[in-house]
Each structure stands twice: as C-alpha cells, then as structure tokens.
Amino acid sequence: AMAGEGSRFRLRCSLLGHGQDVRGLTCGLFPEGSFVSVSRDRTARLWAPDGLNRGFTELHCMSGHSNFVSCVCIIPPSDLYPRGLIATGGNDHNICIFTVDNPAPLYVLKGHKNTVCSLSSGKFGTLLSGSWDTTAKVWLNDRCMMTLQGHTAAIWAVKILPEQGLMLTGSADKTIKLWKAGRCERTFTGHEDCVRGLAILSEMEFLSCANDASVRRWQISGECLQVYYGHTNYIYSISVFPRCKDFVTTGEDRSLRIWKQGECAQTIRLPAQSVWCCCVLDNGDIVVGASDGIIRVFTESLERTASAEEIQAFENELAQASIDPKTGDLGDINADDLPGREHLKDPGTRDGQTRLIKDNGKVEAYQWSVSEGRWIKIGDVVGSSGATQQTSGKVLFEGKEYDYVFTIDVNENGPSYKLPYNITDDPWLTAYNFLQKNDLNPMFLDQVAKFIMDNTKGQTLLSTSNQFSDPFTGAGRYVPGSSSGSSAIPGADPFTGAGRYVPGSASNAVPPVGGVDPFTGMDAYQSAAAKVENIYFPKKDAVTFDQANPTQILGKLKELNGSAGEEHKLTEDDLIILEKLLSATCNTSTETPTTQQLQTLWRAINWPEDIVFPALDILRLSVRHPTVNENFCSEKEHVQFIILLLKFLNPKGKQANQLLALRALCNCFVSHAGQKLMMEQRDEIMTQAIETKSGNNKNIHIALATLTLNYAVCLHKVNNVEGKAQCLSVISTVMEVVQDLEAIFRLLVALGTLISDDTNAVQLAKSLGVDSQIKKYASVSEPAKVKECCRFVLNLL
C-alpha cells in the first residue's frame, strides 16, 4: 500500500556486491521489478526483488569491459530478444551488449575514442551513446549508423525522445543539443557548468542537471521553463517518477533529493561522498548507487520499509561518516564559533536542514527530519587533511573526470601546468604525453613519472592482458574503394525531361522541367483494373540529366566569353574545340573526346562564377562520356575536380551554378570511375550538397533529390551501413523543405531503394520517423506515381 500524502521515503534495503563505486543504474524489464547496476569494479549486475522479504537478490554478474563501467541502459524487447538486452558503456571506450541470462557479452560495439559515459535506447533497436570523445553515436543492432558531431567537450548525458528521430545530448561544454535525423536542430544554453544528466518528462519537455548544482526544466522549442536549486555541489543524475512530473536527483553533496511540485520535498543523506546515480522503479521506489559501492533502495511504502534494526544500522553508518568541509556541502566552517549540543534542542524549520555543533572538540553534523521530529546525525566533520584525494574520480579537468589532477611547476617563475592522471594509467606514458603536450623538455621525464608515483602512493591498477576480443570487425568502418565493385552502369535511364536551355536569359534563370512521367512512358497499364506493380524501386541504374541544346549552350558561351577578363578569354580555336567536345559527347559524332578538348574544358570551368555556367553545362553533358568520366574521376585528377564542384554548391553562390554542379555530380554516376569517386567522397559531397536545400528553387531540389537517388542506387548494391544512414538522414532532412512533387517522387524512390532487402535500413528509417514524414504523399492525386511509390514505401515500413 502506498502511504498517504506527506509520506516520506525511508530505507528499504542496502545491497552489497560491487567492489567499488556504483556508477550507473537502470530499471530492468525482466524479471519484473528488477534493475541493473554497473560499477568501477568492471562488472554489471542484475538484481531482482526476492519474494519473501524487502530485499533484492543478485541474479547474475556480467563482465566484458577491461576498465570501469560507467553507464547502462535496457534495449526494449524485439522478436529476436523477447526479454530485451542490456547495454553497458565503459572507460575502455566500448559498449557491451548482454542478454539477461548470460554473463558474457552477446557482442561489443567499438567506435568511440574515449570513455562511453551515457546510453539511451529508442524504438526499433536504436541505441544512442555519449562519450568523452565529444561525439554521440547512433547504433542499430551491432552497427554504428551515424555520429553526432557539434559539442566541443565531453558528452555526459544522452536521451532519445519518444517523438521519433529526436535525440538530446548534454555536454561539458555547458550546452544541450537537440538532434533530428542526425543533424543538430537547436542548442540550449543556460547551465553554467558541465551538464551531467537528462530526463524526459513528455514529448515536449525535459529536465537537465549539472555541475552548477541546478536542475532546469526545458521546452523542446528551446525555452527554459524553470530552474530548481537545492543541491550544494555537482548534481550527477536525475530520474523521473512514473506517470508524473516529480523527480529525484543525486550528487556530490552526499545526498539524494526528492522533488515534488517543483519543490525539494525531502533530502536523504548517505554515508558516501559521491551519490553517482539513481533510478525510479515502476512501483515508485528509488534506487541509488554511490562511491561506497553500496546500492540502497528507498520506499514510501510502509510494507516495504526496512526493519527498525536495519534503519538504526543505516543511521549509525551515517553518524560515523566523516564529512570533508572542502566539498562545499556545509559552507565555510569556523569550529570556534559553533554552538554545543544544546543547540539540538530547538526543532528544525524545514526537512533536510543541517546544523553543526561542537562536542568535546569534535564537529558533528545533524539533519532535521520533519516526519520523525528529530535531528539525525549525518556525520563527523573532519579537518581538510589535504592529501586524502578521494579515489572516486572526482576531479574534473577539461570536462572529464580523473582520479588526480596535479599542478606541476617546471621552473620557479614559469607558468604551472595541469597534469590529469588516473590510477589505471601508466605513470611513464602519462609523463611522456604531458611533456609532449606542453612542449616541455623530455629530460624531465624521470622526475615527472616519479612525482606521479610518489603522489599516488603506488596506487596503480595493472590492466590485465586478456582483453575481451570483439567477435565482430570493430566498428564496421567503410574502407574507401574496397567494396564498390559493382559493374559499370549500362546506358542512361530516360528519367527526366531535364529542362530546356534558356538562351539569352539572365544567368540565374533556371531551366524548367517538363512534367514527363519518367517510368511509365511505355504502355505499363493494360487496363485500369490491372494490379499496380512496383516498377519504382529498387532502382538499378543511375538517373542522369541528358537534355541538351548544344547550339544554345555554345551561343551563351561565346556571348559571355566576350565579357571575360583577358586571363580567362578563350580563342576562336578554343571555342571550336569545345564545340567538337559537345558533339562528341552528345552523340552527334562518333569521335572520341581528346585530351586537348578536356584541357580546354577545364580552363573554361575555372571561369569566374558569374559567367561559368555554360561551361558547367558542357561539363554536365560531357561527363556522361566514358572517356571524359575516366579523365575527370580517375585517381590523378579527381581531387581538383571534386573541390571545384563542391565550391559551386555553396548556398550563397549563384543558383545556376548550384543547379549545374548538382546535375554534373548526378551524371558522374554513369561510369565505373565516376561511381567509385562519388562513393569515396560521399561524406563530403552529401554534406555540402544538402546545404543547397535552403533556396526555394524547385530545379535545385529535383537535382538534389536525384543525387540522393543515385547514391541510393549504389548503396543498394554494396551494403555500406554508414552510407545508408547518411542517405536516410539527407532524405529525411530534405523532405521537410521540398514542395515540388517531382523532387518528392525521386526522394521516395531513393528511400524505397535504400530500404529494399535491408531490415536494418527499415528499422533506422522508422527510428528517424520517416514513415510519418511521407504519409501525406500517399493521397496525392497527380502525378499518380507519387502516390503509388509512396504506398510501396509505406508497405515496407
């Protein structure tokens, strides 16, 4: 039975098992009422309530990390794993995935370059991880799908929002970022120190806690709705009660605080300096983990409250704790001014209020309990002994935690340097790196290493050599050029009426696109009643922009050549050479393009950007020819070529150039050399191309959609997970801004091609919320291909 209003949380049980600090906790799904803890002792443990008394039993202990384990989350059940999975992140840079009944990992996710300190799971098997390497990564099953880059310091907290595709990251750079489909949508500023924890209240609101000792409540739209103060030191974790907006926090001030209706309703002190983590079970009980390695559960339910003896034992433990005044928990203390024991005769004014007294020369700390109407001793205050560095990784340096941060003075009058050190590090290697980083004389190596060893009293943990080996191939990195062994693409697909060349028009006029139905030009339908078959995807060949009017292009080129500066002017001979190149590549002659022609074209496409567009158009048409494609996309030339085209994609540049550069990139896909280059440079090209979505130009949008489609065609042939993830992210992002139905159609074909025959890609598309984005196109009446293609895609999702 839940106790009534004004009830108090009291100890339910204390659980021993971990050998060092308990750093992470999460509610388990199986068995019911269970939870998982992780610790600096390198293990994770699954605890289940024991039926008979108020305690928990350790079901099993999981090992797989070669260093501290710092975070844990549960991956919801799937058909393959109906009891869900457990994910843990560690200081060994890895994430281990466990089933609920095996102490060894099912698999290990590698890819982060520093401690993984936060994990959150979403729908469809997605997992979000945050690391001291300043990135967050999105994983699906055993593969990294995307990396979220933008924070400038360690990411301490991550959360996936219930709303599809939205993710939050909190960082030591003091900001929180909101990500959609892998792109940063918004940055929340307000905290004055490292953000340490995040908790979701609803689809529209979330909470954050930080080293500035405050909790903030935010709206997804960006505004901070409320700031809560109460803690007197770093707040490490925050957890929300089920089905309401009340929450709990824990921190470096030795306390767990329970917040109701926006007020701190109760403060529970613990006999440990750092209360690292908390989680709230479905029944409303609170589990906390601390630096003394003990897990404690607190409850409001009278039936589950610990026996009087256990509570007395807990209070005795608390009374014997020593409080270091340096931690800022009790403010500045002057022992001479403190009152004696008689001070405890006066009742406190609010729950959790602390009072210090002096008794026989000892300073003691007490806390007022409203429910019991008495002062409870919470510890003895010890003088600062200076050298007792807490070994629970308390010191922050550049946003990361270390066991020690030493200040090193190399010479009397020079600057002093900070040297961060963990007891798991090698003193010599640390000393060497420290000297390198600060450009100091390597002669100091012995001295610095000896200094570290003397000041850590030889507290080094020798790492064991039998490190857990990863059954997979490491993070599944794409090796450029290794897997693009697809056969050359056959003749171009008549996909578009790619627009007339408009002679004499201003250079930013963009050719209109005819409304030709690309696929069903031939008699696809025998009768209206015939079943519509999926003729749309997976698409097998690249889509190119073939429409050409050589006479008009050359006319424009000659006209603009007249206004070109002397260093750029083409001679009459040059113009004849380009005319020959055009006829050779537009199939009006059987000649092969010559090196001289290509050198002349290269000069022309390096014209100033206000007159270059006819030359770009010649490039767009000629790059379809195998000889030209090989020349520009081959190993020798391609760097210059890609740099040039990417320059034209600048959204601040001329729209005609953006359009023709996108079309030229699309046409590169016709030959093997072009495909190989496009795939090797995919990340750069896609990142730059997506910026052209900002203009409201439908032809640019169609070209951008076509580029994405051509990538989808290549990615369908080679299973490159990161490539597919980037493509899905681009599709999702571009869908939001595009109005033109031809562009939408091509994005739908790209989407269908990417997810065909690939369950991973289907899951990722769902987790990005793509299905809800495209639903509206299932009811478009004209052109029919949009509606039909959309329905086929939705069937897969």
C-alpha positions in Angstrom: 0.0 0.0 0.0 1.3 3.4 -0.9 1.4 5.7 2.1 -0.7 8.8 2.0 0.1 12.5 1.3 3.1 13.9 3.1 4.7 10.5 3.3 8.4 10.1 3.5 10.9 7.9 1.7 12.7 5.6 4.1 15.3 2.9 3.6 14.0 -0.4 2.1 17.3 -2.2 1.9 21.1 -1.9 1.3 22.7 -4.2 -1.3 26.3 -5.3 -1.1 28.0 -6.9 -4.1 30.0 -4.3 -6.0 33.6 -3.9 -5.0 33.9 -0.2 -6.0 31.7 2.9 -6.8 28.3 2.1 -8.4 28.3 4.5 -11.4 25.1 3.6 -13.3 21.6 2.2 -12.6 18.6 1.4 -14.8 15.2 -0.3 -14.3 15.1 -3.8 -15.8 12.2 -5.2 -17.9 12.8 -8.8 -16.9 12.2 -10.1 -14.4 9.5 -7.6 -13.2 10.7 -5.0 -10.7 14.4 -5.7 -11.4 17.2 -3.2 -12.0 20.7 -3.3 -13.4 23.8 -1.7 -11.8 27.3 -1.0 -13.2 30.4 -0.2 -11.3 34.1 0.8 -11.3 34.7 -2.8 -10.4 34.2 -3.5 -14.2 31.0 -5.5 -13.7 27.3 -5.1 -14.3 24.8 -6.9 -12.0 21.1 -7.7 -12.5 19.1 -7.5 -9.3 15.6 -9.0 -8.8 13.2 -8.4 -5.9 13.1 -11.5 -3.7 9.5 -12.6 -3.0 9.9 -13.2 0.8 11.3 -10.0 2.3 12.0 -6.4 1.3 15.3 -7.1 -0.4 16.8 -7.9 -3.8 18.8 -10.9 -5.0 21.7 -10.6 -7.4 20.6 -12.8 -10.4 23.9 -12.6 -12.2 27.1 -10.6 -12.7 28.1 -9.6 -16.2 31.7 -9.0 -17.3 33.1 -7.8 -20.6 34.8 -4.5 -20.0 38.5 -4.1 -19.4 38.1 -1.0 -17.4 35.5 0.9 -15.2 31.8 0.5 -16.4 30.2 3.9 -16.3 26.6 3.7 -17.7 23.8 1.2 -18.5 20.5 1.1 -20.3 18.0 -1.5 -21.4 17.2 -2.1 -25.1 13.5 -3.0 -25.4 12.3 -6.5 -26.4 12.3 -7.5 -30.1 11.3 -10.6 -31.9 14.8 -11.9 -31.7 15.3 -11.0 -27.9 11.8 -11.0 -26.3 13.3 -10.2 -22.9 15.3 -7.2 -24.2 19.0 -6.6 -24.0 21.3 -4.8 -21.5 23.8 -2.2 -22.9 26.8 -1.0 -20.8 29.4 1.6 -21.6 32.9 1.9 -20.2 36.2 3.6 -19.8 37.6 1.1 -22.3 35.8 3.1 -25.0 33.5 0.1 -25.7 29.8 -0.7 -25.3 28.9 -4.3 -24.3 25.5 -5.8 -25.2 24.3 -8.6 -22.9 21.2 -10.8 -22.9 19.5 -11.0 -19.5 20.7 -14.5 -18.8 24.4 -14.7 -20.0 27.3 -13.2 -18.0 29.4 -12.7 -21.2 28.5 -10.1 -23.9 26.5 -11.0 -27.0 28.6 -8.5 -28.9 30.7 -5.4 -28.4 30.3 -2.0 -30.1 33.6 -0.3 -30.9 34.0 3.1 -32.4 34.2 5.7 -29.6 37.7 7.1 -28.9 37.3 7.7 -25.2 35.1 6.7 -22.2 31.4 6.0 -23.1 29.6 7.7 -20.2 25.9 7.7 -21.2 23.5 5.4 -23.1 19.8 5.7 -24.1 17.7 3.3 -26.1 14.9 4.1 -28.6 12.3 2.3 -30.6 13.3 -0.3 -33.3 16.5 -1.3 -31.6 18.3 2.0 -31.8 20.9 2.9 -29.1 22.4 6.4 -28.5 25.8 6.7 -26.8 27.6 9.7 -25.5 31.4 9.8 -24.9 34.2 11.9 -23.6 35.4 12.0 -27.3 32.8 14.8 -27.7 30.6 12.8 -30.0 27.4 10.8 -29.7 26.8 7.8 -31.9 23.6 6.2 -33.1 23.8 2.3 -33.2 21.4 -0.1 -34.7 21.9 -3.7 -33.6 25.7 -4.2 -34.0 26.5 -1.3 -36.3 27.2 2.4 -35.9 24.7 4.3 -38.1 25.7 7.9 -37.5 27.9 10.1 -35.4 26.5 13.3 -33.9 29.3 16.0 -34.0 29.0 19.5 -32.7 29.8 19.6 -29.0 33.2 21.0 -28.0 33.7 18.9 -24.9 32.7 15.5 -23.3 29.1 14.4 -23.8 28.0 13.3 -20.3 24.3 12.7 -20.9 22.2 11.4 -23.8 18.5 10.7 -24.2 16.2 9.5 -27.1 12.9 11.3 -27.0 9.7 9.4 -27.5 9.0 11.6 -30.5 10.6 9.7 -33.4 14.0 10.8 -34.6 14.6 13.4 -31.8 17.7 13.0 -29.6 19.2 15.1 -26.8 22.9 15.4 -25.7 24.2 17.2 -22.7 27.9 18.2 -22.6 30.8 19.5 -20.5 30.6 22.5 -22.9 27.6 23.6 -20.7 25.1 23.2 -23.6 22.4 20.7 -24.5 21.7 19.9 -28.2 18.6 18.6 -29.9 19.2 16.4 -32.9 16.8 15.3 -35.6 17.8 12.7 -38.2 21.4 13.2 -37.2 21.5 17.0 -37.6 21.7 19.5 -34.7 18.4 21.4 -34.7 18.8 23.5 -31.6 21.3 24.3 -28.8 20.0 25.0 -25.2 22.2 27.3 -23.2 21.8 28.3 -19.5 23.8 25.9 -17.4 27.0 27.4 -16.0 29.0 24.2 -15.8 29.1 20.7 -17.2 25.6 19.2 -18.0 25.6 15.8 -16.2 22.1 14.3 -16.6 19.0 14.4 -18.7 15.5 13.1 -18.0 12.4 13.1 -20.3 9.1 14.5 -18.9 7.0 14.3 -22.1 7.3 14.7 -25.8 7.6 18.4 -25.3 9.6 18.8 -22.0 12.7 17.5 -20.4 14.9 18.1 -17.4 18.7 18.6 -17.1 21.1 18.6 -14.1 24.6 20.0 -14.0 27.8 20.6 -12.1 26.4 24.1 -11.4 24.2 22.4 -8.7 21.0 23.4 -10.5 18.2 21.4 -12.3 16.5 23.1 -15.3 13.2 22.3 -17.0 13.1 22.9 -20.7 10.7 23.0 -23.6 11.8 21.2 -26.7 11.2 24.6 -28.5 14.2 26.0 -26.6 12.9 27.9 -23.7 13.9 27.2 -20.1 10.7 27.0 -18.0 12.2 26.7 -14.5 15.4 26.4 -12.6 15.5 24.3 -9.3 18.1 24.9 -6.6 18.7 22.8 -3.6 21.9 20.8 -4.0 25.1 22.4 -2.7 27.5 20.6 -5.1 27.6 18.8 -8.5 24.4 17.0 -9.5 25.3 13.7 -11.2 21.9 12.2 -12.0 18.3 12.8 -12.4 15.4 10.4 -12.7 11.6 11.0 -13.2 8.8 9.2 -11.3 6.5 7.2 -13.5 3.3 8.9 -14.7 4.0 12.3 -13.1 6.4 15.2 -13.2 8.1 14.7 -9.9 11.7 13.6 -9.9 14.8 12.7 -7.9 18.4 13.9 -8.1 21.7 12.7 -6.6 25.0 14.5 -6.3 28.4 15.2 -4.8 26.8 16.7 -1.6 26.2 13.2 -0.3 22.5 13.5 -0.8 19.5 12.1 -2.7 16.8 14.8 -3.1 13.1 14.1 -3.9 11.3 16.9 -5.8 7.5 17.2 -5.7 5.5 20.0 -7.4 8.8 21.8 -8.1 10.0 21.9 -4.5 12.6 19.8 -2.8 10.3 17.8 -0.6 12.9 15.5 1.1 16.7 15.2 1.4 18.2 11.9 2.3 21.9 12.0 3.3 24.1 9.0 2.6 27.3 7.8 4.2 29.2 8.2 0.9 30.7 11.3 -0.6 29.5 10.9 -4.2 26.0 9.7 -4.9 26.6 8.9 -8.6 23.3 7.6 -9.9 19.6 6.9 -9.3 16.7 5.3 -11.0 13.0 5.1 -10.0 11.3 1.6 -10.2 7.8 1.2 -11.6 6.4 0.9 -8.0 7.9 4.4 -7.2 10.8 3.1 -5.1 14.1 4.9 -5.6 17.4 3.0 -6.2 20.7 4.9 -5.6 24.3 4.0 -6.2 27.3 5.7 -4.5 31.0 5.8 -4.1 31.0 3.4 -1.2 30.0 0.6 -3.6 26.6 0.0 -1.9 23.3 0.2 -3.6 20.4 1.5 -1.4 16.7 1.3 -2.1 14.3 3.8 -0.6 10.5 3.5 -0.4 7.4 5.3 0.7 5.5 2.1 1.2 5.3 1.0 4.9 5.2 -2.7 3.9 8.5 -2.4 2.1 10.3 -0.3 4.7 13.3 -1.9 6.3 13.1 -3.2 9.8 13.9 -0.9 12.8 17.3 -2.6 13.2 18.3 -2.0 9.6 17.2 1.6 9.8 19.2 2.0 13.0 22.2 0.4 11.4 21.9 2.8 8.4 21.7 5.8 10.8 24.8 4.6 12.7 26.7 4.3 9.5 25.7 7.8 8.6 26.6 9.1 12.1 30.1 7.6 11.7 30.7 9.1 8.2 33.4 11.8 8.1 32.5 15.0 6.2 35.2 16.9 4.4 34.3 20.6 4.7 36.2 21.3 1.4 33.4 19.6 -0.6 31.3 22.7 0.0 28.5 20.7 1.5 28.3 22.7 4.7 29.7 26.1 3.8 32.7 27.6 5.4 33.1 26.3 9.0 34.8 28.1 11.8 34.9 25.5 14.6 35.4 28.1 17.3 32.1 29.8 16.6 29.9 26.6 16.7 27.3 26.1 19.5 27.3 22.9 21.7 24.9 20.0 21.9 22.1 22.2 23.5 21.7 23.7 20.0 19.8 20.5 19.0 17.0 21.2 21.5 15.5 23.6 19.1 13.5 21.9 16.3 14.5 22.5 12.7 12.4 24.7 10.4 12.4 22.5 7.2 13.1 19.0 6.2 16.8 18.3 5.4 18.0 21.4 7.2 21.6 20.9 8.5 23.0 22.1 11.8 26.6 21.8 13.1 27.6 21.5 16.7 30.8 21.1 18.7 31.0 18.3 21.2 34.2 17.6 23.1 36.3 19.4 20.4 34.7 17.3 17.6 32.4 19.0 15.0 29.3 16.9 14.2 26.7 17.5 11.5 22.9 16.8 12.0 20.0 16.9 9.7 16.3 17.7 10.7 13.7 15.1 9.9 10.2 16.6 9.8 8.4 13.2 9.8 10.3 12.0 12.9 10.5 15.4 14.6 14.2 14.9 15.5 17.7 15.7 14.5 19.6 12.8 12.9 23.4 12.7 13.0 24.8 12.7 9.4 28.5 12.5 10.2 31.6 14.0 11.8 33.2 16.9 10.1 36.9 16.3 9.6 39.5 19.0 9.0 40.9 19.1 5.5 43.9 16.8 5.5 44.9 18.0 2.1 46.4 14.7 0.8 43.4 12.5 1.1 42.4 12.7 -2.6 39.1 10.8 -2.9 39.8 7.9 -5.2 36.4 8.0 -6.8 37.3 10.0 -9.9 36.1 13.3 -8.7 38.4 15.8 -10.2 37.3 17.4 -13.4 39.8 18.6 -16.0 38.6 19.9 -19.4 35.2 18.3 -18.7 36.5 14.8 -17.9 37.0 13.0 -14.6 40.3 11.9 -13.2 41.4 10.4 -10.0 44.0 13.1 -9.7 44.8 16.4 -11.3 48.3 17.6 -10.3 49.7 21.1 -10.7 53.3 20.9 -11.9 55.7 23.9 -11.7 58.5 23.2 -14.1 60.6 26.2 -13.0 60.2 28.9 -10.4 58.9 31.8 -12.5 57.3 30.0 -15.4 53.6 29.0 -15.7 52.3 25.9 -13.9 50.7 23.1 -15.9 47.8 20.8 -15.0 48.6 17.0 -15.3 45.5 14.8 -15.1 46.1 11.2 -14.0 44.0 8.0 -13.4 45.3 5.2 -11.3 44.8 2.9 -14.3 47.2 4.9 -16.4 50.9 4.1 -16.9 52.9 6.8 -15.0 55.7 6.9 -17.6 53.4 7.2 -20.5 51.4 9.9 -18.8 54.5 11.8 -18.0 55.7 11.5 -21.6 52.4 12.7 -23.1 52.3 15.6 -20.6 55.8 16.8 -21.6 54.8 16.4 -25.3 51.5 18.3 -25.0 53.1 21.2 -23.2 56.3 21.4 -25.3 58.5 20.7 -22.2 62.0 19.3 -22.1 61.9 15.5 -22.3 64.7 15.5 -19.7 62.0 15.9 -17.1 60.6 12.5 -17.9 62.0 10.7 -14.8 61.1 13.5 -12.4 57.5 13.8 -13.6 56.9 10.0 -13.5 58.5 9.7 -10.1 56.3 12.7 -8.9 53.2 10.8 -10.1 54.2 7.6 -8.4 55.1 9.3 -5.1 51.9 11.2 -5.0 49.6 8.3 -5.8 51.3 6.1 -3.3 51.8 3.5 -6.0 48.0 3.1 -6.5 48.2 1.7 -10.0 45.9 -1.0 -11.3 47.8 -3.1 -13.8 45.5 -3.8 -16.6 45.0 -7.5 -17.5 46.3 -8.6 -20.8 43.5 -10.9 -21.7 41.3 -8.1 -23.0 37.9 -9.1 -24.3 38.1 -9.6 -28.0 35.4 -8.3 -30.3 33.6 -11.0 -32.2 32.8 -8.5 -34.9 35.1 -6.5 -37.1 35.4 -3.4 -35.0 33.1 -0.6 -35.8 32.4 -1.7 -39.4 34.3 1.2 -41.0 33.8 1.7 -44.6 37.1 1.3 -46.5 37.0 3.6 -49.5 37.3 1.9 -52.8 37.1 -1.6 -51.2 33.6 -2.5 -51.9 32.5 -0.5 -54.9 33.0 -3.5 -57.2 29.7 -3.1 -58.9 29.6 -3.5 -62.7 29.6 -0.4 -64.8 26.1 1.0 -65.2 24.5 0.4 -68.6 23.0 3.2 -70.7 21.3 6.1 -69.0 17.8 5.9 -67.8 15.4 8.4 -69.5 14.2 9.6 -66.1 13.6 13.2 -66.7 12.8 16.0 -69.1 15.7 17.8 -67.7 14.9 21.2 -69.0 15.5 23.4 -72.0 18.5 25.6 -72.1 17.1 29.2 -71.9 19.1 31.3 -74.3 19.9 34.9 -73.6 18.3 34.8 -70.2 19.9 36.1 -67.1 22.4 33.7 -65.7 20.3 32.8 -62.7 17.3 31.7 -64.7 16.8 28.0 -64.2 15.6 25.7 -66.9 12.1 24.5 -66.3 11.4 20.8 -66.0 8.8 19.1 -68.2 6.2 17.0 -66.4 7.1 13.9 -68.3 6.3 10.7 -66.4 9.7 9.1 -66.3 8.8 5.5 -65.8 5.6 4.7 -67.5 6.4 6.2 -70.9 5.7 2.8 -72.4 2.3 1.1 -72.1 2.7 0.0 -68.5 -1.0 -0.4 -67.7 -3.1 -2.8 -69.8 -6.3 -1.8 -68.1 -7.3 0.4 -65.2 -8.2 -2.7 -63.2 -4.7 -4.3 -63.7 -2.9 -4.6 -60.4 -0.4 -1.8 -59.9 3.1 -3.4 -59.6 6.1 -1.8 -58.1 8.0 -0.5 -61.1 9.6 2.2 -59.0 12.3 0.6 -56.8 14.7 -0.8 -56.0 16.2 1.3 -58.8 19.1 -0.4 -60.6 20.7 2.4 -62.6 21.7 6.0 -62.1 19.4 8.8 -63.2 21.1 11.4 -65.4 20.3 14.8 -66.8 20.6 14.4 -70.6 18.5 17.1 -72.2 20.7 19.3 -74.3 20.7 22.1 -76.8 24.3 22.4 -77.9 23.7 25.4 -80.2 22.2 27.5 -77.4 24.9 26.5 -74.9 27.7 27.4 -77.3 25.9 30.7 -78.2 25.8 31.6 -74.5 29.4 30.6 -74.0 30.6 32.9 -76.9 28.5 35.8 -75.6 30.0 35.5 -72.1 33.5 34.9 -73.5 33.2 38.5 -74.8 32.9 39.8 -71.3 35.6 37.5 -69.7 38.8 39.1 -68.4 41.9 38.7 -70.6 43.3 35.9 -68.5 40.2 33.9 -68.9 39.3 34.7 -72.6 39.1 31.7 -74.9 40.4 32.0 -78.5 38.3 31.2 -81.6 40.2 27.8 -81.7 39.2 27.1 -78.1 35.6 27.6 -78.9 35.8 25.3 -81.9 37.5 22.7 -79.7 34.6 22.9 -77.2 32.0 22.7 -80.0 33.7 19.4 -81.1 33.7 18.1 -77.5 29.9 18.8 -77.3 29.2 17.0 -80.5 31.4 14.1 -79.4 29.6 13.7 -76.1 26.0 14.5 -77.2 26.2 11.5 -79.7 26.1 13.7 -82.8 29.6 12.5 -83.9 31.4 9.2 -83.4 34.7 10.9 -82.4 36.3 10.3 -79.0 36.9 13.4 -76.9 40.6 14.3 -76.9 43.0 15.4 -74.2 43.2 18.8 -75.8 39.4 19.2 -75.6 39.4 18.2 -71.9 42.1 20.7 -71.1 40.2 23.5 -72.8 37.0 22.5 -70.8 39.0 22.5 -67.6 40.1 26.1 -68.3 36.5 27.1 -69.1 35.0 25.6 -65.9 37.6 27.6 -63.9 36.0 30.9 -65.1 34.7 33.4 -62.6 31.4 32.3 -61.0 29.2 34.8 -62.6 29.9 33.6 -66.2 30.9 30.0 -65.7 27.5 28.4 -66.1 27.6 27.5 -69.8 31.0 25.8 -69.3 29.5 23.9 -66.3 26.7 22.8 -68.6 29.2 21.4 -71.1 30.8 19.5 -68.3 27.4 18.2 -67.2 26.8 16.8 -70.6 30.3 15.5 -71.4 31.0 13.8 -68.1 28.5 11.1 -69.3 31.0 10.0 -71.9 33.2 7.2 -70.6 36.5 8.9 -71.8 35.6 12.2 -70.0 34.3 10.4 -66.9 37.5 8.4 -66.7 39.6 11.6 -67.2 37.9 13.7 -64.5 37.1 11.0 -62.0 40.3 9.0 -62.2 42.8 8.8 -59.3 45.0 11.5 -60.8 42.6 14.3 -61.4 39.7 13.7 -59.1 40.8 15.9 -56.1 40.8 19.1 -58.1 37.6 18.1 -59.9 35.6 17.5 -56.6 37.0 20.6 -54.9 35.8 22.7 -57.9 32.3 21.2 -58.0 31.8 21.4 -54.2 32.8 25.1 -54.4 29.8 25.7 -56.7 27.4 24.1 -54.2 27.9 27.0 -51.8 24.3 28.1 -51.0 25.4 31.7 -51.1 26.6 31.3 -54.6 24.7 31.6 -57.9 21.7 29.3 -58.2 22.5 28.3 -61.8 25.9 27.1 -60.7 24.5 25.1 -57.8 22.0 23.5 -60.2 24.5 22.6 -62.8 27.1 21.3 -60.3 24.5 19.1 -58.8 23.5 17.8 -62.2 27.1 17.2 -63.1 27.6 15.2 -59.9 24.5 13.1 -60.8 25.9 12.4 -64.3 29.2 11.3 -62.9 27.4 8.1 -61.8 27.1 6.7 -65.4 30.6 5.2 -65.4 32.5 3.0 -63.1 35.2 5.6 -62.4 32.6 8.2 -61.5 30.7 5.9 -59.2 33.9 4.9 -57.4 34.8 8.6 -56.9 31.3 9.5 -55.8 31.3 6.7 -53.2 34.7 7.6 -51.9 33.8 11.2 -51.5 30.2 10.6 -50.4 30.5 12.1 -46.9 32.0 15.4 -48.3 29.7 15.6 -51.3 26.4 14.9 -49.3 27.3 17.2 -46.5 27.9 20.1 -49.0 25.0 19.2 -51.3 22.4 19.2 -48.5 23.1 22.9 -47.9 21.5 23.7 -51.3 18.1 22.8 -49.9 17.9 26.3 -48.3 17.0 28.1 -51.6 13.4 27.6 -52.7 14.4 26.6 -56.2 12.5 23.5 -57.4 15.0 22.5 -60.0 17.8 22.6 -57.5 15.6 20.4 -55.2 15.0 18.0 -58.1 18.7 17.7 -58.8 19.5 17.3 -55.0 16.8 14.5 -54.8 18.4 12.9 -57.9 21.9 12.9 -56.4 20.5 11.2 -53.3 18.7 8.7 -55.5 21.9 7.9 -57.4 23.7 7.3 -54.1 20.8 5.1 -53.0 21.3 3.0 -56.2 25.0 2.5 -55.4 24.4 1.8 -51.7 21.7 -0.8 -52.6 24.5 -2.8 -54.3 27.1 -2.6 -51.6 26.0 -2.9 -48.0 27.5 0.2 -46.5 25.6 0.9 -43.4 27.1 4.4 -42.6 26.4 5.4 -46.2 22.7 4.3 -46.0 22.4 6.1 -42.6 23.7 9.3 -44.1 21.4 9.0 -47.2 18.4 8.4 -44.9 19.3 11.4 -42.9 19.5 13.5 -46.0 16.2 12.2 -47.3 14.5 13.0 -44.0 16.1 16.5 -43.8 15.3 17.4 -47.5 11.7 16.1 -47.3 11.0 18.8 -44.7 11.7 21.7 -47.1 10.9 20.4 -50.6 7.5 21.3 -52.1 8.0 20.1 -55.7 6.4 16.7 -56.3 9.0 15.6 -58.8 11.7 16.1 -56.2 9.4 14.3 -53.6 9.0 11.4 -56.1 12.7 11.0 -56.5 13.3 11.1 -52.7 10.6 8.4 -52.4 12.3 6.2 -55.0 15.6 6.8 -53.2 14.1 5.8 -49.9 12.5 2.7 -51.3 15.8 1.7 -53.0 17.7 2.2 -49.7 15.4 0.1 -47.6 14.6 -2.7 -50.0 16.0 -6.0 -48.8 17.6 -4.5 -45.7 15.8 -4.9 -42.4 18.5 -2.7 -40.7 17.7 0.2 -43.0 14.0 -0.3 -42.5 14.5 0.0 -38.7 16.7 3.0 -39.0 14.2 4.8 -41.3 11.4 4.1 -38.7 13.5 5.4 -35.8 14.1 8.6 -37.7 10.4 8.9 -38.1 10.5 8.9 -41.9 7.2 6.9 -42.2 5.2 9.7 -40.5 7.0 12.3 -42.7 5.9 10.7 -46.0 2.3 9.6 -45.1 0.8 12.7 -46.6 2.1 11.8 -50.1 0.0 8.6 -50.2 -3.0 10.7 -51.1 -1.5 12.9 -53.8 -3.8 12.7 -56.9 -1.5 14.0 -59.6 1.0 12.8 -60.6 -0.1 9.2 -59.7 3.4 8.0 -59.5 4.0 9.9 -56.2 1.0 8.3 -54.5 1.9 4.8 -55.8 5.5 4.9 -55.0 4.7 6.3 -51.5 2.4 3.4 -50.8 5.0 0.9 -51.8 7.5 2.5 -49.4 5.0 2.6 -46.6 4.3 -1.1 -47.1 8.0 -1.7 -46.4 7.9 0.5 -43.2 
